[in-house]
Amino acid sequence: MGLTFVTAPVSVSTPATSANLGPGFDTLGLALTRYDDLTARVTGSGCTVEVSGQGAGELPADETHLVVRAMLATFDELGERPAGLAVSCVNRIPQARGMGSSSAAIVGGVQLARGLVVGGTELIDDAAALRIAARLEGHPDNVAPCLLGGFTVAWTGPDGARAVRLAPADGVRPTVFVPAERGYTATARAALPSEVPHRDAAFNAGRSALLVHALTTDPSLLFPATEDRLHQGYRAEGMPGTASLVAALRSVGVAAVVSGAGPTVLALTEVPGDFHPGAHWHSEVLGVDGAGAVVKGGMVEHAERGPVAAGRKS
């Protein structure tokens, strides 16, 4: 027996994310309160995509759009594709800035496909959805917090990506500094060496463990916990403005890191009111998203989101 597709539109809001968080390279991630809103419905044939906001006029409007590609991959996992799709994307997450725009598109597509199939969330549970999203993205550090919300620790095992969701402490105060120029993960990864000194690997292992404690229990330790020797230094030459801003923030005691592959900078502790990053940077104080990618019918209301909780919010 084939799948039963719902006839009404399905919507999902996907949060921005910041990965690495300093020492937690390809492992740690945080969901942030800036969202893309995506809506999809099943049609009789073809595929159309409407994009407004970030990426409008640049992103494809057909089945090659990343949201649609993720939807089709999920339908293939379920065993059947619908005859046609109409997708609408209202994008607020900056593109190619290190805030998880591609993960938001992928997770959004996976969630839309689950929502458009009767019983889809039972046929593909959150663990399976994470594996699909991480396979499409190539690593789980952004897709995990986007899907689950909160602070996540992700890893890849023999059966694919896995993650645990933890609740950040009240003292975590995310601020993002977003530049006008874009950065690309592939370029940033190309700057990394194939080998690192053992002492640097040991340093980051300790700081990553400390960061889990600092983010969930004792934010007063966030400054030492966000020190890194595995990736930020190697990427500094390609992003001198980002490196300079991280250094400037840390010089006044702010736990600042490169957000993902950059060029956005993330501060995890309060930024002094008299700190001025320069006209080149747009700063915004955000919260920690506690719900992840929530699927709803009709309009999505972010105001209904509650604070981050210890468990997965349904």
ABEGO torsion letter per residue (X at the ends): XBBBBBABBBBBBBBBBBBGGEABBGABBBBBBBBBBBBBBBBABEBBBBBBEBGBGABBABAABAAAAAAAAAAAAAGBBBABBBBBBBBABBBGAGAGAAAAAAAAAAAAAAAABBGAAAABBAAAAAAAAAAAAGBAAAAAAAAAEEBBBBBBBAAEBBBBBBBBBAABBBBBBBBABBBBAAAAAAABBABBBAAAAAAAAAAAAAAAAAAAABAAAAAAAABBAAAAAAAAAABAAAAAAAAAAAAAGBBBBBBEAOABBBBABBBBAABBAEAABBBBBBBBBAAEBBBBBEBBBAAABBBBBABBBX
